[in-house]
């Protein structure tokens, strides 16, 4: 977590929200990142995503099975979803995010549009891979 704090300070120096993250596997840091959405003009450039991208690149595998992600701020839903897909085993965060509940109410979500066609496309894809 100390390294994540150092990276959070780096984000702050760049004018970003000060959040840092590291991915650890077998007691070694395999990826690190800090918030860069403004600098990168990328809304997905959160510290956690940056750290997971670096780890996946270093390991040449998008699955980070068994890894622990340390982050200075409670992860948002996007980052939690990415952790799920990366198979992160454990996440440790520092400060809770007081805005988390507020953000959930700012986006309208609608599901089920062309659900049968979307599902069929995915089913066919995975059936062809088996």
BELDA-V913221 format. One record per residue. N is the residue number from 1. RES is the residue in three letters. PHI is phi in whole degrees, 0 to 359 (999 if undefined). D_FIRST is the distance of its C-alpha to the first C-alpha in Angstrom with 1 decimal. Layout:
# BELDA-V913221
n=(N N)
res=(RES RES)
phi=(PHI PHI)
d_first=(D_FIRST D_FIRST)
This chain:
# BELDA-V913221
n=(1 2 3 4 5 6 7 8 9 10 11 12 13 14 15 16 17 18 19 20 21 22 23 24 25 26 27 28 29 30 31 32 33 34 35 36 37 38 39 40 41 42 43 44 45 46 47 48 49 50 51 52 53 54 55 56 57 58 59 60 61 62 63 64 65 66 67 68 69 70 71 72 73 74 75 76 77 78 79 80 81 82 83 84 85 86 87 88 89 90 91 92 93 94 95 96 97 98 99 100 101 102 103 104 105 106 107 108 109 110 111 112 113 114 115 116 117 118 119 120 121 122 123 124 125 126 127 128 129 130)
res=(UNK UNK UNK UNK UNK UNK UNK UNK UNK UNK UNK UNK UNK UNK UNK UNK UNK UNK UNK UNK UNK UNK UNK UNK UNK UNK UNK UNK UNK UNK UNK UNK UNK UNK UNK UNK UNK UNK UNK UNK UNK UNK UNK UNK UNK UNK UNK UNK UNK UNK UNK UNK UNK UNK UNK UNK UNK UNK UNK UNK UNK UNK UNK UNK UNK UNK UNK UNK UNK UNK UNK UNK UNK UNK UNK UNK UNK UNK UNK UNK UNK UNK UNK UNK UNK UNK UNK UNK UNK UNK UNK UNK UNK UNK UNK UNK UNK UNK UNK UNK UNK UNK UNK UNK UNK UNK UNK UNK UNK UNK UNK UNK UNK UNK UNK UNK UNK UNK UNK UNK UNK UNK UNK UNK UNK UNK UNK UNK UNK UNK)
phi=(999 299 294 298 295 300 292 297 295 296 301 299 299 272 84 262 299 285 230 230 211 224 251 242 222 54 64 233 287 251 197 215 197 218 303 215 298 288 300 271 50 220 295 265 277 285 304 296 296 300 294 292 298 296 295 298 294 296 267 54 201 285 267 251 305 87 277 246 252 254 218 281 228 310 293 281 298 300 292 298 299 295 297 300 293 280 67 301 279 207 234 238 237 273 277 288 264 291 270 303 291 296 297 297 268 264 237 278 236 230 242 87 285 52 302 297 294 297 295 296 300 294 299 296 300 291 295 286 269 268)
d_first=(0.0 3.8 5.4 4.9 6.2 8.7 9.8 10.3 12.5 14.3 15.1 16.5 18.5 20.0 21.1 18.8 16.9 13.6 11.2 8.8 7.8 7.8 10.2 10.4 13.9 15.6 12.7 12.7 10.9 13.8 13.0 11.1 12.3 12.6 15.3 18.7 21.4 23.5 23.4 24.0 26.4 24.7 23.8 21.7 19.4 16.4 12.9 12.7 16.3 15.7 13.0 15.4 18.3 17.0 16.2 19.6 21.3 20.0 21.0 24.1 23.6 22.7 21.9 18.5 19.7 17.6 14.3 11.0 9.4 5.9 6.9 7.2 10.7 12.8 14.3 17.9 20.7 21.0 17.4 17.9 21.2 19.8 17.4 20.5 22.6 20.1 20.0 16.3 16.5 13.5 11.1 8.4 8.2 7.9 11.4 14.5 16.6 20.0 21.8 21.3 24.7 26.5 25.5 26.9 30.3 30.7 31.4 34.6 34.3 37.4 37.7 40.5 42.1 43.9 42.0 44.6 44.7 40.9 40.6 43.5 41.9 38.7 40.8 43.0 40.1 38.5 41.9 42.7 39.6 40.5)
